[in-house]
Amino acid sequence: MIASGLAGSYARGYFIEKFYHHIFSSDVFIQQIIKELGLLEKLEWRTASIGYYIDDKIHRLNTPLEILRFEQLSFFDKVLLAKAVLSARQLKDPFVFDDVPATRWVIEKTNRSVYENFFEPLFKGKFGEYKNISAAWLLSRIKLRSNRTLKGERIGYLRGGFQQLVDKMAEKIESRGCEVRRGCEVKRLVIGNNKVEGVETTEGFLASDNVIITTPSLSKALSIDRIRYQCTICALFGMERSLMEDVYWLNIKADVPFGAIIEHTNLIPRADYGENLFYVVSYLQESDQIWKKSDKEIVDLYLEGIAKLFPNFHREDVKWWELARGRFTAPVYELGYKNKILPYSSHIEGLYLAGMFSSPNYPERSMNGSIRAGFECAREVTKMVGISCY
Ligand SMILES: Cc1cc2nc3c(=O)[nH]c(=O)nc-3n(C[C@H](O)[C@H](O)[C@H](O)COP(=O)(O)OP(=O)(O)OC[C@H]3O[C@@H](n4cnc5c(N)ncnc54)[C@H](O)[C@@H]3O)c2cc1C
């Protein structure tokens, strides 16, 4: 059973991801798959321009000079920040910090000003109101994000959209004689005497000795998944003009109901789409009020927020919008997360797990992590059942 999932796209005469997507140079597994599927010439590496909205102003934070000019941190704060980043990069094993709160690590290594003016808004943008985020997550993230030039970080995008990767993967699977069922929902896993018997689906019962669960909704239903997940709301807007001039990614510290704005057409040329595209995103919990609102109500709140940040923005500038929501969009990398990671084999015979909850998706869930988990799990299944098919 396959659908594009979180990496899925809207088809608007062109493909554009429902949730913004790019890859990092450290995502080597997905790059290998992109190559094998003949899509390498579409993978482009571009410098992502990063901004930070604080105290009523966008601060660009890409070049050493821009960082030196950032007045919310004193020179001393910047020295402390640079030292903390360097020490994180030099760490051999960030995962030993699994039980240390990220907040504590930052304040101990720097000071409260660096925490409040730099890290806290990033944590809020990423984890909403969660406080107990593990330092192992933060340190591993800093280590991973190393593809920087003096102009900023280089990130990769598949020109024409990641939908092409999803389609090519499905094509390849089918070309090997396997069946891909789109839009077919698994209602229930059927287990007898601690052994998998098959799955109950909207298209009837499918008998099977081996099943791989790839989605938290099913692993949770079996109570083998103790991970907490975040919800995400992500709106995409189409406009005739640019919202943020040259900024691709804007982190925000302001009284608005979202944590970041990502202007896709400030990474990939507008000419590919014939219009400007930007995302507005909130990470949250189901209990948050905004989660309960209708799509239209959320978009109205977002538009109000954008107008607060950009006085030249008028809602009439927006030609169209789409809104995507996901219930299981990222694990909360909280204290002790390492012990919650699910192994590929389960205690139920014939039942395997490979997805956001697997080890390749720590310290950050990604397309790379889920593809890698899928391959590693498949290898484990073939070993268990004694076949060697790839
Ligand atoms: C806002 C946002 C931005 C992101 N940005 C990036 C990025 O820049 N780079 C990156 O690499 N990753 C990014 N990700 C993460 C990335 O999209 C995911 O980590 C990855 O796609 C997860 O893939 P998956 O197959 O494990 O899970 P999912 O994408 O969640 O796929 C699960 C699939 O299972 C299906 N399913 C669920 N329940 C059932 C059922 N009962 N029966 C049948 N099918 C079912 C779903 O429809 C879905 O197709 C982002 C995610 C979000 C939310």
The ligand as a MOL file (V3000), in Angstrom:
LIG
                    3D

  0  0  0     0  0            999 V3000
M  V30 BEGIN CTAB
M  V30 COUNTS 53 58 0 0 0
M  V30 BEGIN ATOM
M  V30 1 C 6.1640 20.4050 7.5530 0
M  V30 2 C 7.0870 19.2820 7.1880 0
M  V30 3 C 8.2620 19.5640 6.5270 0
M  V30 4 C 9.1410 18.5300 6.2040 0
M  V30 5 N 10.2780 18.8450 5.5490 0
M  V30 6 C 11.1330 17.8700 5.2130 0
M  V30 7 C 12.2890 18.1670 4.4710 0
M  V30 8 O 12.5530 19.3110 4.1330 0
M  V30 9 N 13.1190 17.1340 4.1530 0
M  V30 10 C 12.8480 15.8470 4.5120 0
M  V30 11 O 13.6320 14.9480 4.1780 0
M  V30 12 N 11.7530 15.5420 5.2190 0
M  V30 13 C 10.8960 16.5190 5.5860 0
M  V30 14 N 9.7700 16.2120 6.2810 0
M  V30 15 C 9.6130 14.8690 6.8140 0
M  V30 16 C 9.2890 13.8480 5.7720 0
M  V30 17 O 8.1940 14.2430 4.9770 0
M  V30 18 C 8.8990 12.5670 6.5000 0
M  V30 19 O 9.8470 12.2770 7.5050 0
M  V30 20 C 8.8320 11.3980 5.5800 0
M  V30 21 O 8.1500 11.7100 4.3820 0
M  V30 22 C 8.1020 10.2900 6.3170 0
M  V30 23 O 7.8480 9.2480 5.4500 0
M  V30 24 P 7.1050 7.9510 6.0100 0
M  V30 25 O 6.8290 7.1050 4.8330 0
M  V30 26 O 7.8730 7.3730 7.1440 0
M  V30 27 O 5.7610 8.4850 6.6600 0
M  V30 28 P 4.5350 9.2450 6.0220 0
M  V30 29 O 4.9960 10.2390 5.0280 0
M  V30 30 O 3.7030 9.7210 7.1710 0
M  V30 31 O 3.7720 8.1270 5.2110 0
M  V30 32 C 2.9130 7.2390 5.8210 0
M  V30 33 C 1.9630 6.7190 4.7500 0
M  V30 34 O 1.1090 5.7470 5.3210 0
M  V30 35 C -0.1960 6.0000 4.8750 0
M  V30 36 N -1.1070 5.4670 5.8920 0
M  V30 37 C -1.3400 5.9150 7.1280 0
M  V30 38 N -2.2500 5.1530 7.7500 0
M  V30 39 C -2.6040 4.1930 6.8590 0
M  V30 40 C -3.5200 3.1090 6.8890 0
M  V30 41 N -4.2350 2.8320 7.9620 0
M  V30 42 N -3.6380 2.3320 5.7840 0
M  V30 43 C -2.8950 2.5660 4.6720 0
M  V30 44 N -2.0060 3.5750 4.5760 0
M  V30 45 C -1.8770 4.3760 5.6640 0
M  V30 46 C -0.2890 7.5010 4.7570 0
M  V30 47 O -1.3410 7.8650 3.8750 0
M  V30 48 C 1.0800 7.8160 4.1830 0
M  V30 49 O 1.0730 7.7040 2.8050 0
M  V30 50 C 8.8390 17.2090 6.5690 0
M  V30 51 C 7.6330 16.9180 7.1970 0
M  V30 52 C 6.7630 17.9440 7.5170 0
M  V30 53 C 5.4840 17.6320 8.2170 0
M  V30 END ATOM
M  V30 BEGIN BOND
M  V30 1 1 1 2
M  V30 2 1 2 3
M  V30 3 2 2 52
M  V30 4 2 3 4
M  V30 5 1 4 5
M  V30 6 1 4 50
M  V30 7 2 5 6
M  V30 8 1 6 7
M  V30 9 1 6 13
M  V30 10 2 7 8
M  V30 11 1 7 9
M  V30 12 1 9 10
M  V30 13 2 10 11
M  V30 14 1 10 12
M  V30 15 2 12 13
M  V30 16 1 13 14
M  V30 17 1 14 15
M  V30 18 1 14 50
M  V30 19 1 15 16
M  V30 20 1 16 17
M  V30 21 1 16 18
M  V30 22 1 18 19
M  V30 23 1 18 20
M  V30 24 1 20 21
M  V30 25 1 20 22
M  V30 26 1 22 23
M  V30 27 1 23 24
M  V30 28 2 24 25
M  V30 29 1 24 26
M  V30 30 1 24 27
M  V30 31 1 27 28
M  V30 32 2 28 29
M  V30 33 1 28 30
M  V30 34 1 28 31
M  V30 35 1 31 32
M  V30 36 1 32 33
M  V30 37 1 33 34
M  V30 38 1 33 48
M  V30 39 1 34 35
M  V30 40 1 35 36
M  V30 41 1 35 46
M  V30 42 1 36 37
M  V30 43 1 36 45
M  V30 44 2 37 38
M  V30 45 1 38 39
M  V30 46 1 39 40
M  V30 47 2 39 45
M  V30 48 1 40 41
M  V30 49 2 40 42
M  V30 50 1 42 43
M  V30 51 2 43 44
M  V30 52 1 44 45
M  V30 53 1 46 47
M  V30 54 1 46 48
M  V30 55 1 48 49
M  V30 56 2 50 51
M  V30 57 1 51 52
M  V30 58 1 52 53
M  V30 END BOND
M  V30 END CTAB
M  END
